[in-house]
Amino acid sequence: MNRQVAELETRLADRFEQHPDVDIYLSMPGLGDVLGARALDEFGDDPDRYSTAKSRRNYAGISPVTVASGRKRAVLARHVGNRRLHNAMYQ
């Protein structure tokens, strides 16, 4: 089984390195071939899917949420988002 996992990782890395956005994903700290391919899979490879960088952050669940009521204002962490992508980014 270890041999098969190593073979699959090699094939995944070969295919991932052929993608035009591979440099962007590999520039993120902590993402190698396997987690970078997983993040690419979750985001998709359609460049027009997200109209702004904020919409991409919202999908990933890493964009902060501002809650305002009267004179009080708080910036909180977002708890809604793509959990598979969130797990890939924080592994």
N, C-alpha and C positions, 0 to 999 in steps of 0.2 A: 504494500500500500504506500509506503514511503517513496518508493521509486515512481509510482504513478502520480503521486502528488507533486514530486519534483518535475516530472515530465509536463504535467499540466501547468505548473508555474512558468516553466520555460516557454511553452507555447503561448501562454497568456502574455508574457513579457514581449515576445516577438510581435504579436498582433497589436499590443498596446503601443509599442514604439513606432508603428506605422501610422498612427492617428496624427493628424496635423496639429492638434492641440496638446500633444504629449508634454511639451516643454512647460506649458502653463500648469498642468497638474503636477508634474514632478518638481516644480519650483515651490510648491506648498510644503511647509515643514512637516516632516514625518510621513509623507506619502511616497511610497515606493511604487513599484510596478503593480503589485496586487491591489493595494488600497487605492492607488490612483486610477486603476481600471474600474474599481468598484464605484468610485466617485463619478467617473465619466459615465458609467452605466446609469447611475441615479439621476444625474443632471441631463443626460441625453446629449446627442451630438448635433442637434439643430441649433445653429447660431442665432436664429431669430425667435427662439422659444421664449426668451426673457427679454422684455423691452428695455429694462434698466438693470444696473448692478444691484439696486435695492430689491427688485423683484426676485433676483437670484438669491440674495441673502434671506429674504422672507421665505422662499421655498426651502432653503436649508435650515431655517429656524435659528439663525444666528444674528438676525437684525434686532436691535433693542426696541422695546415698546415704551412709549412715553404716555404716562397716565397723568392727566391734569384735572383738578377739581377746584374751582375757585382760586385760592391763592397758593394751593399746594401743587407741586409737580414732582413726579418721580419717574426715573428711567429704570425699567425692569428688564429682566431677561425674558426672552420669548420662550414659551413652553410648548408651542405648537410648531410642528414642522415634520419633515421627512425623517423618521427615526432611523431608517437604514443608513441614510446619508450621514446623519448625526453620529451614529456609531462608527462609521467608517472614518470620519474625520477625527474622532477622539480616541481611536485605538492606538 
